[in-house]
Amino acid sequence: MALSGSAARRYAEALLALSPDERAVAALRTSLEKLAPVFDRVTVAGLRDPSVPMKERVAALTAALAGEPAEIRSLMILLLETDRISLVPQIALAFGDLVDRREGISKARITTAVALKESEERDLARVQIGDHLIDSSVRAKLVALGRQLAS
């Protein structure tokens, strides 16, 4: 997750604020998730190359983004012109986090004692959401029942 005050998060928040509806948000998220891995070290170095005039770099980026939403194209050109193009992967992560939070989706880490089969994955015993641990194993239920009966 991007830091709350980070530049990537601020760009992601601005992009989300520009989104007119849920369909647009989904299209922007899909586009960012598709583009994020493209902006690796080599690509970013090429786009930052001062020996290539900025007009040519913008033209190349614009051509490469021809099928993307207008908001994404505008953001990428802004990032290129302000020398922040390396933030694209972090912006994609921050945007995804913001959309998930807005939709009430939390990321969870699942811990089990042994590897699970697909059918067993549906019957998870321990779930950790953030710092909150939910233990629904038989042992934990028996301990809770014992406490209830004792009181």
Accessible surface in RSA format (square Angstrom, percent):
REM  Atomic radii and reference values for relative SASA: ProtOr
REM  Chains: A
REM  Algorithm: Lee & Richards
REM  Probe-radius: 1.40
REM  Slices: 20
REM RES _ NUM      All-atoms   Total-Side   Main-Chain    Non-polar    All polar
REM                ABS   REL    ABS   REL    ABS   REL    ABS   REL    ABS   REL
RES MET A   1   155.87  80.7  87.96  58.2  67.91 161.7  65.11  55.4  90.76 120.2
RES ALA A   2    17.85  16.4   4.03   6.2  13.82  31.4  14.91  21.0   2.94   7.8
RES LEU A   3   142.03  79.1 137.03  98.0   5.01  12.6 140.44  98.6   1.59   4.3
RES SER A   4    97.67  82.5  79.28 105.8  18.39  42.4  45.60  97.1  52.07  72.9
RES GLY A   5    51.13  63.0   0.00   N/A  51.13  63.0  37.66 103.3  13.47  30.2
RES SER A   6    30.96  26.2  20.16  26.9  10.80  24.9  30.43  64.8   0.52   0.7
RES ALA A   7    20.39  18.7  13.91  21.5   6.48  14.7  14.50  20.4   5.89  15.6
RES ALA A   8     4.08   3.7   3.47   5.4   0.61   1.4   3.47   4.9   0.61   1.6
RES ARG A   9    11.44   4.8  11.44   5.8   0.00   0.0   1.27   1.7  10.17   6.2
RES ARG A  10   125.28  52.6 119.76  61.1   5.52  13.1  60.32  82.4  64.96  39.4
RES TYR A  11    39.14  18.3  37.22  21.2   1.93   5.0  25.57  19.2  13.57  16.7
RES ALA A  12     0.00   0.0   0.00   0.0   0.00   0.0   0.00   0.0   0.00   0.0
RES GLU A  13    76.57  44.0  70.92  53.7   5.65  13.4  27.96  54.1  48.61  39.7
RES ALA A  14    54.26  49.9  45.85  70.8   8.41  19.1  53.22  75.0   1.03   2.7
RES LEU A  15     5.16   2.9   3.64   2.6   1.52   3.8   4.63   3.3   0.53   1.4
RES LEU A  16    24.43  13.6  20.94  15.0   3.50   8.8  20.94  14.7   3.50   9.4
RES ALA A  17    88.61  81.5  48.45  74.8  40.15  91.3  61.05  86.0  27.56  73.0
RES LEU A  18   120.98  67.4 102.39  73.2  18.60  46.8 105.66  74.2  15.33  41.2
RES SER A  19    17.43  14.7   0.09   0.1  17.34  39.9   0.16   0.4  17.26  24.2
RES PRO A  20   104.12  75.9  62.45  56.9  41.67 151.5  73.94  61.0  30.18 187.6
RES ASP A  21    80.11  56.1  69.82  69.5  10.29  24.3  40.09  94.4  40.02  39.9
RES GLU A  22   101.47  58.3  95.90  72.6   5.57  13.3  70.30 136.0  31.16  25.4
RES ARG A  23   202.89  85.2 192.70  98.2  10.20  24.3  77.08 105.3 125.82  76.3
RES ALA A  24    20.77  19.1  14.54  22.4   6.23  14.2  20.27  28.5   0.51   1.3
RES VAL A  25     2.96   1.9   2.96   2.7   0.00   0.0   2.96   2.6   0.00   0.0
RES ALA A  26    57.19  52.6  50.20  77.5   6.99  15.9  56.63  79.8   0.56   1.5
RES ALA A  27    47.54  43.7  36.70  56.6  10.84  24.7  44.76  63.0   2.78   7.4
RES LEU A  28     1.72   1.0   1.72   1.2   0.00   0.0   1.72   1.2   0.00   0.0
RES ARG A  29    56.00  23.5  55.97  28.5   0.03   0.1  19.00  26.0  37.00  22.4
RES THR A  30    88.49  62.9  85.92  87.1   2.57   6.1  61.15  82.1  27.34  41.3
RES SER A  31     3.87   3.3   2.18   2.9   1.69   3.9   3.63   7.7   0.24   0.3
RES LEU A  32     0.70   0.4   0.70   0.5   0.00   0.0   0.70   0.5   0.00   0.0
RES GLU A  33    93.53  53.7  78.20  59.2  15.32  36.5  35.09  67.9  58.44  47.7
RES LYS A  34   119.73  58.4 105.25  64.6  14.48  34.5  76.97  69.3  42.75  45.5
RES LEU A  35    15.78   8.8  15.78  11.3   0.00   0.0  15.78  11.1   0.00   0.0
RES ALA A  36    16.69  15.3  14.70  22.7   2.00   4.5  15.18  21.4   1.51   4.0
RES PRO A  37    98.72  71.9  72.24  65.9  26.48  96.2  84.97  70.2  13.75  85.4
RES VAL A  38    79.59  52.4  70.69  64.0   8.90  21.4  78.08  67.8   1.51   4.1
RES PHE A  39    12.26   6.1   5.80   3.6   6.46  16.8   5.92   3.6   6.35  18.2
RES ASP A  40    74.63  52.3  64.03  63.7  10.61  25.1  36.93  86.9  37.71  37.6
RES ARG A  41   209.85  88.1 197.51 100.7  12.33  29.4  83.75 114.5 126.09  76.4
RES VAL A  42   118.64  78.1 111.98 101.4   6.66  16.0 115.39 100.3   3.25   8.8
RES THR A  43    45.25  32.2  37.26  37.8   7.99  19.0  27.33  36.7  17.92  27.1
RES VAL A  44    11.59   7.6  11.59  10.5   0.00   0.0  11.59  10.1   0.00   0.0
RES ALA A  45    61.77  56.8  49.08  75.7  12.68  28.8  54.89  77.3   6.87  18.2
RES GLY A  46    43.93  54.2   0.00   N/A  43.93  54.2  35.14  96.4   8.79  19.7
RES LEU A  47    21.19  11.8  20.84  14.9   0.35   0.9  20.87  14.7   0.32   0.9
RES ARG A  48    95.11  39.9  82.34  42.0  12.77  30.4  28.18  38.5  66.93  40.6
RES ASP A  49    49.92  35.0  46.43  46.2   3.49   8.2  11.31  26.6  38.61  38.5
RES PRO A  50   122.67  89.4  97.42  88.8  25.25  91.8  99.61  82.2  23.06 143.3
RES SER A  51    93.86  79.3  56.93  76.0  36.93  85.1  55.32 117.8  38.53  54.0
RES VAL A  52    48.01  31.6  46.65  42.2   1.37   3.3  47.91  41.6   0.11   0.3
RES PRO A  53    74.41  54.2  63.42  57.8  10.99  39.9  74.09  61.2   0.32   2.0
RES MET A  54    69.31  35.9  63.34  41.9   5.98  14.2  63.34  53.9   5.98   7.9
RES LYS A  55   178.03  86.9 169.02 103.7   9.01  21.5 115.33 103.8  62.70  66.8
RES GLU A  56   103.99  59.7  97.05  73.4   6.93  16.5  38.97  75.4  65.02  53.1
RES ARG A  57    31.04  13.0  28.97  14.8   2.07   4.9   6.00   8.2  25.04  15.2
RES VAL A  58    30.21  19.9  30.21  27.4   0.00   0.0  30.21  26.3   0.00   0.0
RES ALA A  59    60.23  55.4  49.39  76.2  10.84  24.6  56.12  79.0   4.11  10.9
RES ALA A  60    59.86  55.0  46.02  71.0  13.84  31.5  54.82  77.2   5.04  13.4
RES LEU A  61     8.94   5.0   7.02   5.0   1.92   4.8   8.91   6.3   0.03   0.1
RES THR A  62    55.21  39.3  53.97  54.7   1.24   3.0  51.50  69.2   3.71   5.6
RES ALA A  63    74.09  68.1  51.25  79.1  22.84  52.0  60.29  84.9  13.79  36.5
RES ALA A  64    82.93  76.2  42.36  65.4  40.57  92.3  54.93  77.4  27.99  74.2
RES LEU A  65     3.33   1.9   3.29   2.4   0.04   0.1   3.33   2.3   0.00   0.0
RES ALA A  66    74.22  68.2  50.76  78.3  23.46  53.4  55.41  78.0  18.81  49.8
RES GLY A  67    78.83  97.2   0.00   N/A  78.83  97.2  40.17 110.2  38.65  86.6
RES GLU A  68    18.47  10.6  14.89  11.3   3.58   8.5   1.07   2.1  17.40  14.2
RES PRO A  69    37.26  27.2  24.81  22.6  12.45  45.3  36.75  30.3   0.51   3.2
RES ALA A  70    56.17  51.6  50.14  77.4   6.03  13.7  50.71  71.4   5.46  14.5
RES GLU A  71    54.46  31.3  47.37  35.8   7.09  16.9  18.17  35.1  36.29  29.6
RES ILE A  72     0.00   0.0   0.00   0.0   0.00   0.0   0.00   0.0   0.00   0.0
RES ARG A  73    71.81  30.2  71.81  36.6   0.00   0.0   8.34  11.4  63.47  38.5
RES SER A  74    71.56  60.5  62.05  82.8   9.51  21.9  36.30  77.3  35.26  49.4
RES LEU A  75    15.70   8.7  11.79   8.4   3.91   9.8  15.21  10.7   0.49   1.3
RES MET A  76     0.00   0.0   0.00   0.0   0.00   0.0   0.00   0.0   0.00   0.0
RES ILE A  77    39.54  22.5  39.54  29.5   0.00   0.0  39.54  28.5   0.00   0.0
RES LEU A  78    81.98  45.7  80.44  57.5   1.54   3.9  81.70  57.4   0.28   0.7
RES LEU A  79     0.00   0.0   0.00   0.0   0.00   0.0   0.00   0.0   0.00   0.0
RES LEU A  80     4.40   2.5   1.38   1.0   3.02   7.6   1.40   1.0   3.00   8.1
RES GLU A  81    96.85  55.6  70.92  53.7  25.94  61.8  18.42  35.6  78.43  64.0
RES THR A  82    67.75  48.2  45.09  45.7  22.66  54.0  52.90  71.1  14.85  22.5
RES ASP A  83    85.60  60.0  76.14  75.8   9.46  22.4  31.13  73.3  54.47  54.3
RES ARG A  84    93.48  39.2  91.72  46.8   1.76   4.2  13.40  18.3  80.08  48.5
RES ILE A  85     0.25   0.1   0.25   0.2   0.00   0.0   0.25   0.2   0.00   0.0
RES SER A  86    42.14  35.6  35.53  47.4   6.61  15.2  20.95  44.6  21.19  29.7
RES LEU A  87    35.46  19.8  35.46  25.4   0.00   0.0  35.46  24.9   0.00   0.0
RES VAL A  88     0.00   0.0   0.00   0.0   0.00   0.0   0.00   0.0   0.00   0.0
RES PRO A  89    40.61  29.6  39.78  36.3   0.84   3.0  39.83  32.9   0.78   4.9
RES GLN A  90    83.03  46.4  82.18  60.1   0.85   2.0  33.67  71.7  49.36  37.4
RES ILE A  91     0.00   0.0   0.00   0.0   0.00   0.0   0.00   0.0   0.00   0.0
RES ALA A  92     7.70   7.1   3.79   5.9   3.91   8.9   4.18   5.9   3.53   9.3
RES LEU A  93   117.87  65.6 114.03  81.6   3.84   9.7 116.92  82.1   0.95   2.5
RES ALA A  94     0.00   0.0   0.00   0.0   0.00   0.0   0.00   0.0   0.00   0.0
RES PHE A  95     0.41   0.2   0.41   0.3   0.00   0.0   0.41   0.3   0.00   0.0
RES GLY A  96     5.64   7.0   0.00   N/A   5.64   7.0   5.64  15.5   0.00   0.0
RES ASP A  97    15.70  11.0  11.70  11.6   4.01   9.5   4.14   9.8  11.56  11.5
RES LEU A  98    20.18  11.2  17.52  12.5   2.65   6.7  17.52  12.3   2.65   7.1
RES VAL A  99     4.11   2.7   4.11   3.7   0.00   0.0   4.11   3.6   0.00   0.0
RES ASP A 100    13.70   9.6  13.70  13.6   0.00   0.0   3.64   8.6  10.05  10.0
RES ARG A 101   130.17  54.7 114.68  58.5  15.49  36.9  65.44  89.4  64.73  39.2
RES ARG A 102   115.94  48.7  80.40  41.0  35.54  84.6  57.16  78.1  58.79  35.6
RES GLU A 103    94.85  54.5  60.53  45.8  34.31  81.7  34.27  66.3  60.57  49.5
RES GLY A 104    66.87  82.5   0.00   N/A  66.87  82.5  36.35  99.8  30.51  68.3
RES ILE A 105    91.81  52.2  79.56  59.3  12.25  29.5  83.22  59.9   8.58  23.3
RES SER A 106    74.53  63.0  46.84  62.5  27.69  63.8  18.12  38.6  56.41  79.0
RES LYS A 107   136.60  66.6 117.97  72.4  18.63  44.4 111.72 100.6  24.88  26.5
RES ALA A 108    55.89  51.4  19.11  29.5  36.78  83.7  22.60  31.8  33.30  88.2
RES ARG A 109   148.39  62.3 142.57  72.7   5.82  13.9  71.50  97.7  76.89  46.6
RES ILE A 110    73.33  41.7  46.03  34.3  27.30  65.8  46.03  33.1  27.30  74.1
RES THR A 111    67.29  47.9  62.85  63.7   4.44  10.6  53.09  71.3  14.20  21.5
RES THR A 112    51.51  36.6  21.41  21.7  30.10  71.7  15.46  20.8  36.06  54.5
RES ALA A 113   109.24 100.4  62.03  95.7  47.21 107.4  73.46 103.5  35.78  94.8
RES VAL A 114   107.95  71.0  99.27  89.9   8.67  20.9 107.95  93.8   0.00   0.0
RES ALA A 115   101.51  93.3  67.53 104.2  33.98  77.3  77.94 109.8  23.57  62.4
RES LEU A 116    53.51  29.8  28.39  20.3  25.12  63.1  29.51  20.7  23.99  64.6
RES LYS A 117   148.13  72.3 139.82  85.8   8.31  19.8  93.11  83.8  55.02  58.6
RES GLU A 118   142.55  81.8 133.25 100.8   9.29  22.1  47.20  91.3  95.35  77.8
RES SER A 119    61.12  51.7  54.93  73.3   6.19  14.3  37.71  80.3  23.41  32.8
RES GLU A 120    71.25  40.9  68.29  51.7   2.96   7.0  25.78  49.9  45.46  37.1
RES GLU A 121    92.58  53.2  86.73  65.6   5.85  13.9  20.71  40.1  71.87  58.7
RES ARG A 122   186.56  78.3 151.94  77.5  34.62  82.4  73.74 100.8 112.82  68.4
RES ASP A 123   117.77  82.5  92.41  92.0  25.36  60.0  35.32  83.1  82.45  82.2
RES LEU A 124    57.71  32.1  38.47  27.5  19.24  48.4  39.25  27.6  18.46  49.7
RES ALA A 125    39.31  36.1  36.07  55.7   3.25   7.4  37.92  53.4   1.40   3.7
RES ARG A 126    94.46  39.7  94.34  48.1   0.12   0.3  19.10  26.1  75.36  45.7
RES VAL A 127    33.22  21.9  32.97  29.8   0.26   0.6  33.22  28.9   0.00   0.0
RES GLN A 128    43.40  24.3  41.36  30.2   2.04   4.9   3.82   8.1  39.59  30.0
RES ILE A 129    64.83  36.9  60.59  45.1   4.24  10.2  60.59  43.6   4.24  11.5
RES GLY A 130    57.71  71.2   0.00   N/A  57.71  71.2  44.01 120.8  13.70  30.7
RES ASP A 131   147.56 103.4 115.71 115.2  31.85  75.3  38.14  89.8 109.42 109.1
RES HIS A 132   120.14  65.7 115.25  80.1   4.89  12.5  77.99  80.4  42.15  49.0
RES LEU A 133    85.54  47.6  63.65  45.5  21.89  55.0  63.65  44.7  21.89  58.9
RES ILE A 134    74.57  42.4  71.05  52.9   3.52   8.5  74.42  53.6   0.15   0.4
RES ASP A 135    61.57  43.1  39.18  39.0  22.39  52.9  14.21  33.4  47.36  47.2
RES SER A 136    48.53  41.0  37.31  49.8  11.21  25.8  27.36  58.3  21.16  29.6
RES SER A 137    31.89  26.9  27.99  37.4   3.90   9.0  27.29  58.1   4.60   6.4
RES VAL A 138   113.11  74.4 110.18  99.7   2.93   7.1 110.48  96.0   2.62   7.1
RES ARG A 139   184.73  77.6 180.04  91.8   4.69  11.2  69.13  94.5 115.60  70.1
RES ALA A 140    25.66  23.6  15.76  24.3   9.90  22.5  20.87  29.4   4.79  12.7
RES LYS A 141   127.01  62.0 119.12  73.1   7.89  18.8  71.45  64.3  55.56  59.2
RES LEU A 142   111.51  62.1 103.91  74.3   7.61  19.1 104.38  73.3   7.13  19.2
RES VAL A 143    59.80  39.3  51.72  46.8   8.08  19.5  58.33  50.7   1.47   4.0
RES ALA A 144    50.88  46.8  48.14  74.3   2.74   6.2  49.58  69.8   1.30   3.4
RES LEU A 145    87.53  48.7  85.56  61.2   1.97   5.0  86.94  61.1   0.59   1.6
RES GLY A 146    36.55  45.1   0.00   N/A  36.55  45.1  31.24  85.7   5.31  11.9
RES ARG A 147   170.16  71.4 160.38  81.8   9.78  23.3  65.39  89.4 104.78  63.5
RES GLN A 148   131.77  73.7 116.58  85.2  15.18  36.2  39.66  84.4  92.10  69.9
RES LEU A 149   138.20  77.0 110.48  79.0  27.72  69.7 113.87  80.0  24.33  65.5
RES ALA A 150    92.75  85.3  49.32  76.1  43.42  98.8  61.10  86.0  31.65  83.8
RES SER A 151   125.79 106.3  62.36  83.2  63.43 146.1  76.48 162.9  49.30  69.1
END  Absolute sums over single chains surface
CHAIN  1 A    10165.5       8229.7       1935.8       6287.8       3877.7
END  Absolute sums over all chains
TOTAL         10165.5       8229.7       1935.8       6287.8       3877.7
